[in-house]
Amino acid sequence: MSQQWAKLHAQISRSRSFAAVYRESPEAAALFLLLLPHADVYGVMDAHPAVVKGAACPLLPMDADQVAEALQLLARHHEVVLYQDAEGTELLWIVAWSKWQETRWTHVGKPEHELPSCWQVPDSLRSYLAQSPSGSVADYFADRLEHYSTTTVPLPSGYKQDIDTDTDTDTEQHAPPDGDAALVEETKRDPGDDTPTQAAIRELWVAFDFGDLPRSPKGYSGLLDLVGTHGIPKVLRFAEYVRGYAVELPEGADGWKYFCKKFREGMNRDFEWDPEAKKARASPGKEPSAQTKAAIAANRTVA
């Protein structure tokens, strides 16, 4: 849920990258400021141009196409990252959100939106988690903290770094190039450094044998949620099942997208491959109630 209000840090007025946005497009600069109270506490919000138009700038003389152009400009200036979640929903992340905002993590729940693969853990959140708190935020980041602590967002092609020489005002991370917003790079991690949840995803990927595991692919955090919902043992059982079959990648299909599809199908339709789940699905219903038994014995209909 958006905060409905935003208290900006004074440093934003000295941001050279924001000034560069304004010089290129005052409308995009205005839109950026209007996005802040509509993003959630993780700096994420719906990025569909029509939604942004209706929520953030309903009275500005900008149509949805102009909003879309402004968002692309903000991405080129590393103010936002544009991406899609596993379901194809257009989202954006305000890269310097934690620099311009202060979040009270004790009052925050887990993310409502899938975070981008390049999302980075704010220092304030890291300090909060170091206190070993309980609650949905701590549970959510239990298997994700390391992943979001090692991500980077590369410079977009053609980006002029000399306009981004701020000291203690701008993030050092940058939005990906146009057309590649969802496929951001992650620092290489040795498989031995995987968390148990990440290791389970890797194990299933290896079972499908679709080649090298992509780095920070689109929808990865959605798979982390999927493992959290169904449990690591179920994922490993599915991996063992997959190994027994030669799964062929359809001609022209993207390996990662097809993997995500089969992953979700396997978790949601486990009765198709798991004998125990199939047995449970085929088992009789509940034992008839005493009233129903009595009605049958008396040869009468229960109302």
N, C-alpha and C positions, 0 to 999 in steps of 0.2 A: 504494500500500500504506500502511496506517495505521502510525503510528510505534510503537504498542504502549505508549508512555509519553509523558508530557507534563510539561515543566517550566514552570510558570507564572511570569509576571512578577509581582512584588509589587503592581504597580499595579492588578491586577484586584480586589484587596480594597477599593480605593477607587473602583471604578466605580459611578457613580450609576445608570446604566442597568441594570446587573446587580442593584443593590439594588432598583430598581423592579420588576424581574422577580420577585425573591424576595418582595416585599410582595404581589404579585398571586398568585403561585403558587410556593411553596417546591419543589414537585415539578419545575416547569419549570426553576428555577434549578439544582437538582441534576442534571437531565438535561443542561443545558448543559455543566456541568463534566465530566460523563461522556462527552460527545461528543468532547472534545478529544483523548484518546489514540486515538480511532478514526478521526479525519479524517486525510487524507494531508497531505503537507508543503505543499500548496497550500490547506489548510483545507477540502477538499471530501470528502464521503462520501455513500454511498447514503442517501436520505432516506425510503425506504419505511418506514412506521411499524412493520411487523412485523420488518423487518431491524434498525431502530434498537433496538427492544425486545430482540431476541435478542442484539445485539452490545454495546449500551451499558448496558442496565439490566435484565438477565435476572432479577435477584433483587428488584427494586423492585416494590411492589404497584401496577403500572401496566399496563393492557392496551394493545393496539395503538391503540385509539380514543383513550385518554387520552394516549398518546405523540403522536398526530397533533395533538391539541388543544394540547399543550405546545409542539410545533414551531411551530404557528401563532402562539402567544403570543410565542415567541422572535423570530419574524419581525416581529411588530408592534412589538417593542422594539428593532428593528434589530440584534439579536445574530446572526441568521442570515438568509440569503436562500434561499428555496425556489424551485427551478426544475426544468425538465426538459431533457434533452439532445435531440439531433435524433432519437434513437430512442425518445423518450418515457420514458426512465428518470428516476425521481424522484431528485433530488440536492439537497444543501444546501451552502452555503458559509458558513463562520464569518467574519463580516465583519471582526472585529478580530483575526483569527488572527495576523497578523504582529506585532501589538502584544503579544500574550500569549506568543508563541513565538519562538525563535531558530532559524533554519534555516542549515545549512551547505550552501550551494548547490553546492559542489564535489562533494558526495556525493549529489546529487539528479539524478533523471532527468526526462524530460518528463512532463507531467501524464498520469495514467492515465484521468482522467475529463474530459469536456468542461467547460471552465470557463464560468461564467455570463458573460453579456455585460457585466455590471457589475463583474467581477473587476478588482482594481486591483493594480498592480505594487508590491510592498513596496520600501521604500528599500534594503533589504539586497540584493534581487535586482537592482535597478537599478545599484547599485554593482558588483555582481559582473559584470553584462553589460558595464559600461563598461570592464572590463579585457580585452575582446575574447577571451573564453575559447572553447575548442572543446568540442564535445560536444552531446548531445541537447537540453539546456536552451537553449543558445545558438541551436541550429538552430531549435528550436520558436518562440522569441520573435523571431527575425529579422524576420518580417513581422507580428508581433502586438504588439510593444512599444508602438508608438504608439497602437494601438487600446485597449489596456488602460491607457494612461496618460491617457486623456481621458474615461473613463467616470465617471458619477455615479449614485447610487441615490437617488431622491427620497424625501421624507418620506411615510410612509403617512398616509392621510386620518385625521384625528382624533388624530394623534400630538401629545402634549404636550411641546413642546420644552424647557419649563422644567425638566423632570426630567433633561435631558441637558446640563448645563452644566459637565461635568468639564473640567479643565485638564490636557492631556497625558495623559489616561487613556482617553478614549473616542474612537472614530472619528467623523469628521464626516459619514460616509456613512450612509444609512438604507435599511432594507428597503422594498420596494414594498408597496402595499396588498394585502390578501387578494384572491385571485382574479386578480391581475395580476402574480404574482411573476416570471413568465418574460419579461414585456414591460417591461423597464426602459429608461429614457431614457439616451441618450448625448449628450454635448456635440456640437452640430452641427459637421460637418467638411466643408470645401469639397472637392469631388471632386478638385481638384488636389493635395490633401494625402494622397490615398490611397497606400498602399504598392502595389507591383506586383500583389500577390496580391489586395488589396482592389479594385483597379482592374479586375482580370479578372472578379471577381464582379459588380461594378457593370455592366461591359460586357455580361455575359450577361443581367442583369436588364433592362437597357435593350432588349436584343434581343427579350425576351419581351413588352415593352411592357405591363406590368401596373400602371403608374402610378408614383408616387413610391416610392423605395426606403425601406422602414421603417427607423427608427433603432433599432439594437441589437436586432434581432428574435431570437426563440428559434432556436437552431440555427446562428447565424452562425459561431461558432468551429468548428463541425463542417464548414462549407463551407470554412473556411480550411484545415482538415486535408485535405479532399477535393482542393483545388487543389494542396496540397503533395504529395499522392500521385500525381496524374495530370499535373501540370505546367501552367503558364500557357498555353503554346502550344496545348495540347489544348482548354482552356477557350475560348480565343479562336476556334479553328476551329469549335467547337460553336456559339458565338455567331453566327458568320458563317452557319452552316447554318440556325439558327433564324430569322435575318432573312429568309430566302428563303421562309418559310411564315407564314401568318397563324395564330399559335397563339391559340386562344380559351380563355379561362378558363371552366371548367365552371360552370354556374349554381349559385350558392350556395357555391362553393369559396373558400377563403381564398387570396389571391394569393401570399403568401409561402410557405405550406405547399406549394402546388401547384408553385411554382418550385423549392423544395428537392427535391421528389420528382422533377421532370423533370431537374433538375441531376444528381442521383445516377444516374438511369436513363441519361442521356446519357454520363456518364463510364464507367459499368459495362457499357454495351451500345453501345459506339462503333461496332461493326460494322454497326449499323443506319443510321448516317448518314455514317460516315467511309469513303470508298472504299478507302483504304489498309488500314484495319483489316479491312474486309470481304474484301479481297483476301488478306490474311494468314490470315484464318480459313478461307478456301476453298482455300488452297494445300495441296498434297500433304504427307504426313507426312515423317518422316525418311528419308533414303536407306537402303535395306536394308543390313545389315551384310554383310561379306565372307562370313561363315559362312552367312547366309541365302541369299545369291546362289548359293553353291556347292551348298547343299542343293537349291535349285530346279533348278539345272543338272543335278544328279544324280537329279532326280525322286524325292526322298525327303523324308520329313517331319522337320522339326527338332524335337527333344525340348524 
